[in-house]
Amino acid sequence: MTSIFHNFNDLSNRLVKWKEERLKIVFTNGCFDILHRGHVEYLSAAKSYGDILIVGLNSDASVKKLKGISRPFINEDDRSFILSCLKSVDAVIVFNEDTPHSIISKIIPDVLVKGGDYEVENIVGRDIVEKNGGKVITVSFIKGNSSSSLIEKIKNS
């Protein structure tokens, strides 16, 4: 069963166990406001690069800073619950910072995955992952499956 964590200390015991079992840890992150098919396929693709997928979820305060005062539409408790119900997700950790750099430096995943709209050189946490022998991978998006396009469609309805 997927667990939801609100701080690294709660995740750390589970993480130690996974690493002792030599499981390959994959990390990705995002706001995941208005979860849609593109998110689900992206998370499934991310999971395919390892054994354990940890999703870093931007807190409500973090989403407001990144996306504007009207966001998120779905609060962090509901977003984390929905993510935790996906079979590809093994753990969800909510973070308050603007970027997941701090949480990545504590997890030190074997694989860091981001969407294809990012250039590998600009991915937050790349330095940590590569310094520790890990890989940074981008996954292509499915056209027409974005929260922004979904929001625009709803506004125009």
Backbone torsions as a table, in degrees:
resi	resn	phi	psi	omega
1	MET	NA	138.6	179.5
2	THR	-71.2	139.9	177.4
3	SER	-111.1	151.1	177.0
4	ILE	-111.6	129.9	-178.4
5	PHE	-121.8	141.3	178.8
6	HIS	-109.3	1.5	173.1
7	ASN	-158.8	158.9	-175.1
8	PHE	-66.0	-34.5	-178.6
9	ASN	-57.1	-38.0	178.6
10	ASP	-69.0	-34.2	179.3
11	LEU	-78.0	-27.8	-169.1
12	SER	-59.4	-39.3	179.1
13	ASN	-63.5	-42.1	178.5
14	ARG	-65.6	-41.5	-179.3
15	LEU	-62.5	-43.7	177.8
16	VAL	-58.5	-44.3	179.7
17	LYS	-61.0	-46.5	179.9
18	TRP	-61.6	-41.4	-179.3
19	LYS	-69.8	-36.5	175.5
20	GLU	-62.2	-34.0	178.2
21	GLU	-80.3	2.0	-179.9
22	ARG	58.0	36.6	176.1
23	LEU	-82.6	141.9	-179.9
24	LYS	-81.1	120.5	-176.4
25	ILE	-94.5	126.0	177.0
26	VAL	-112.3	138.5	177.7
27	PHE	-126.7	138.7	168.5
28	THR	-143.1	168.5	-178.6
29	ASN	-150.8	165.0	176.6
30	GLY	169.2	-179.3	178.9
31	CYS	-83.3	-38.4	179.7
32	PHE	49.3	43.4	174.8
33	ASP	-84.4	133.0	-176.0
34	ILE	59.0	70.1	-178.8
35	LEU	-59.6	132.5	-178.0
36	HIS	-139.4	178.5	-176.0
37	ARG	-54.5	-40.7	179.4
38	GLY	-58.8	-41.7	176.8
39	HIS	-62.7	-46.0	-176.7
40	VAL	-63.0	-43.6	178.9
41	GLU	-68.3	-37.6	176.7
42	TYR	-61.4	-46.8	-179.4
43	LEU	-66.3	-36.6	176.1
44	SER	-64.2	-42.1	177.6
45	ALA	-64.5	-42.1	178.9
46	ALA	-59.7	-44.5	-179.4
47	LYS	-60.6	-30.8	-176.9
48	SER	-64.4	-13.5	-179.4
49	TYR	-89.8	2.4	180.0
50	GLY	-169.4	-164.9	-177.3
51	ASP	-97.4	-35.7	-175.2
52	ILE	-124.8	126.8	176.1
53	LEU	-108.8	117.9	173.9
54	ILE	-104.3	126.8	179.2
55	VAL	-106.4	120.4	172.3
56	GLY	-85.2	121.0	-176.4
57	LEU	-110.3	124.2	176.0
58	ASN	-61.7	132.1	175.9
59	SER	-66.0	168.5	177.7
60	ASP	-57.4	-43.8	179.9
61	ALA	-62.3	-41.1	179.4
62	SER	-65.5	-42.5	179.0
63	VAL	-62.0	-43.0	178.5
64	LYS	-57.3	-42.2	179.0
65	LYS	-64.5	-39.9	-175.6
66	LEU	-81.4	-38.3	-170.3
67	LYS	-110.3	-13.6	-179.2
68	GLY	113.0	165.1	-171.5
69	ILE	-63.4	-25.9	-178.4
70	SER	-80.3	-5.6	-178.4
71	ARG	-110.7	157.3	-0.9
72	PRO	-79.1	160.4	175.2
73	PHE	-80.0	-31.0	-179.1
74	ILE	-116.1	128.8	-175.3
75	ASN	-69.8	161.8	-173.6
76	GLU	-61.4	-33.4	178.1
77	ASP	-64.5	-44.1	179.1
78	ASP	-70.0	-41.2	178.4
79	ARG	-62.0	-43.4	-179.6
80	SER	-67.3	-37.7	177.2
81	PHE	-62.4	-47.9	-179.2
82	ILE	-59.8	-46.9	178.2
83	LEU	-60.0	-40.1	-177.4
84	SER	-66.8	-18.1	179.1
85	CYS	-83.9	-9.6	179.4
86	LEU	-78.7	135.7	-176.9
87	LYS	-66.6	-21.4	-179.6
88	SER	-79.2	-17.3	-174.2
89	VAL	-97.6	126.6	179.9
90	ASP	-100.3	-25.5	178.8
91	ALA	-157.4	146.7	174.9
92	VAL	-123.5	128.6	174.8
93	ILE	-123.2	125.0	-179.6
94	VAL	-86.5	133.6	177.7
95	PHE	-128.6	148.5	-174.5
96	ASN	-96.4	-18.7	-176.4
97	GLU	-70.0	165.9	177.5
98	ASP	-67.4	-31.8	179.4
99	THR	-128.0	163.8	179.3
100	PRO	-88.4	14.9	-174.2
101	HIS	-53.6	-46.7	-178.0
102	SER	-62.4	-44.7	-178.0
103	ILE	-69.7	-35.8	176.5
104	ILE	-64.1	-38.5	-179.6
105	SER	-67.1	-21.6	177.4
106	LYS	-89.9	-37.9	-179.4
107	ILE	-75.7	-41.1	-173.4
108	ILE	47.2	68.4	-179.0
109	PRO	-69.2	159.0	175.3
110	ASP	-75.9	-30.6	-178.7
111	VAL	-137.2	134.5	174.9
112	LEU	-115.0	124.2	-176.3
113	VAL	-118.9	135.8	173.7
114	LYS	-137.1	167.2	179.8
115	GLY	-70.3	159.8	-176.6
116	GLY	-65.9	-7.3	176.9
117	ASP	-81.8	-2.2	176.9
118	TYR	-101.9	143.4	170.8
119	GLU	-91.3	135.8	-175.1
120	VAL	-50.2	-41.3	-177.4
121	GLU	-60.8	-24.8	-175.1
122	ASN	-101.9	4.7	-177.0
123	ILE	-77.0	125.3	178.7
124	VAL	-62.6	129.5	179.8
125	GLY	95.4	-7.7	-180.0
126	ARG	-55.6	-43.0	-178.5
127	ASP	-58.4	-42.9	-178.5
128	ILE	-66.9	-48.9	-176.2
129	VAL	-63.7	-48.8	-178.3
130	GLU	-67.3	-36.9	178.4
131	LYS	-61.3	-28.3	-179.1
132	ASN	-100.2	17.4	174.2
133	GLY	84.2	10.1	-179.0
134	GLY	-90.6	179.8	-179.0
135	LYS	-116.8	149.9	173.5
136	VAL	-117.3	126.0	-173.0
137	ILE	-129.1	140.2	172.0
138	THR	-107.6	144.7	-178.8
139	VAL	-117.7	131.3	-179.3
140	SER	-66.7	147.1	175.9
141	PHE	-88.8	157.4	172.4
142	ILE	-89.6	126.2	-177.3
143	LYS	-57.9	141.0	177.4
144	GLY	81.1	3.0	179.9
145	ASN	-116.3	79.1	175.8
146	SER	-136.6	150.9	178.0
147	SER	-60.9	-41.6	-178.2
148	SER	-61.0	-43.9	179.8
149	SER	-68.3	-35.1	177.3
150	LEU	-66.1	-41.8	178.4
151	ILE	-62.5	-44.5	178.5
152	GLU	-61.5	-40.8	179.5
153	LYS	-62.4	-42.5	179.1
154	ILE	-65.2	-44.5	179.9
155	LYS	-60.5	-37.2	-176.1
156	ASN	-84.3	-2.8	-179.5
157	SER	-81.6	NA	NA
